[in-house]
Amino acid sequence: MYMDIQIIDTETCKPVPDIWVEIWHTNSTGVCSGIVSSTNGVGGVDPSNVFNTFRRGLQKTNAQGVVWFGSKLNGHYSGRSPHIHIMTHVAGTAALANGTIENNIATHAFVENKQDPYFH
């Protein structure tokens, strides 16, 4: 699966560069990395999963406000259809040495209907 995500300023209709875009989603069996939950994937609790980072990504938009991610198709977990989480981080976001980011303003969107023409 390939995802091109472009961030556009809704007031000016211009691309927004230097915005951190974070994505995460489940693997094919519905397991989401970094989460320990009985609803995660096929059931059961795996405490070691809290240290996993698969199917997650973080990039900064280029001059055209675009990031590109490559991943594999995701599955569903209990009570949810397959979906992808997308979060943007602005206003003083800093990349930390441990691979995480620090900021106090974020926007979170997630796509549940991949057939929706808006997302094509």
C-alpha positions in Angstrom: 0.0 0.0 0.0 1.3 3.4 -1.0 0.1 6.6 0.6 0.8 10.2 -0.6 -0.4 12.6 2.0 -0.4 16.4 1.3 -1.1 19.0 3.9 -2.9 22.1 2.5 -3.7 25.4 4.3 -7.5 25.7 4.1 -7.3 29.5 4.2 -4.7 30.0 1.4 -5.0 26.6 -0.4 -1.2 26.5 -0.4 0.9 23.5 0.6 2.2 23.5 4.2 5.9 22.4 4.4 7.7 21.2 7.6 4.7 19.6 9.2 5.3 16.3 11.0 2.9 13.6 9.7 2.5 10.4 11.8 0.7 7.3 10.7 -0.1 4.0 12.4 -2.3 1.0 11.7 -2.7 -2.7 12.4 -1.0 -5.6 10.8 -3.0 -8.1 8.7 -4.4 -9.8 11.8 -5.5 -6.6 13.5 -2.6 -6.2 15.9 -1.5 -2.6 16.5 2.1 -2.2 17.7 2.8 -0.6 21.1 -0.6 -1.5 22.5 -1.5 -4.3 25.0 -5.2 -5.0 24.9 -7.5 -8.0 24.7 -9.2 -6.3 21.7 -5.9 -6.1 19.8 -6.0 -8.5 16.9 -7.1 -12.1 17.3 -7.5 -11.8 21.1 -5.3 -12.5 24.0 -2.9 -10.1 25.7 0.8 -10.0 24.7 2.7 -7.7 27.1 5.8 -7.7 24.9 3.8 -5.9 22.1 4.2 -2.6 24.0 7.8 -2.5 22.7 6.9 -3.1 19.0 6.8 -0.3 16.4 5.6 -2.1 13.3 3.2 -0.3 10.9 4.1 3.1 12.3 5.8 6.0 10.5 6.8 9.6 11.0 7.9 12.1 8.3 8.1 15.8 7.8 6.3 17.3 4.8 8.5 18.6 1.9 8.2 22.0 0.2 5.0 20.9 -1.5 3.5 19.8 1.8 3.8 16.1 0.8 4.9 13.0 2.6 5.0 9.5 1.2 4.5 6.2 3.1 4.8 2.6 2.0 3.2 -0.1 4.1 1.2 -3.3 4.0 -2.6 -3.7 4.0 -4.0 -3.6 7.5 -6.6 -5.8 9.2 -9.4 -5.0 11.7 -9.5 -5.4 15.4 -12.5 -6.1 17.6 -15.4 -3.7 16.9 -13.6 -1.6 14.2 -13.3 -1.8 10.4 -9.8 -1.5 8.9 -8.6 2.0 9.2 -5.4 4.1 9.2 -4.6 6.8 11.8 -3.0 10.0 10.6 -1.9 12.7 13.0 -0.2 16.0 12.2 2.1 17.9 14.6 2.9 21.6 14.3 3.9 24.6 16.4 7.2 23.7 18.0 7.3 20.0 17.3 10.8 18.6 17.9 12.2 15.2 17.0 13.8 13.5 20.0 16.8 11.2 20.1 14.7 8.2 20.9 12.7 8.5 17.7 9.6 10.1 19.2 8.4 13.7 18.9 7.5 16.4 21.3 4.8 19.0 20.8 1.5 20.3 22.4 -0.7 20.8 19.3 -1.8 17.9 17.1 -4.6 17.0 14.7 -5.8 13.4 14.4 -7.7 12.0 11.5 -8.5 8.4 10.6 -9.8 6.9 7.4 -12.3 4.0 7.7 -13.8 3.9 4.2 -11.0 3.5 1.8 -13.5 3.4 -1.1 -14.5 7.0 -0.4 -13.4 9.1 -3.5 -12.2 11.8 -1.2 -9.2 9.6 -0.2 -8.2 8.5 -3.7 
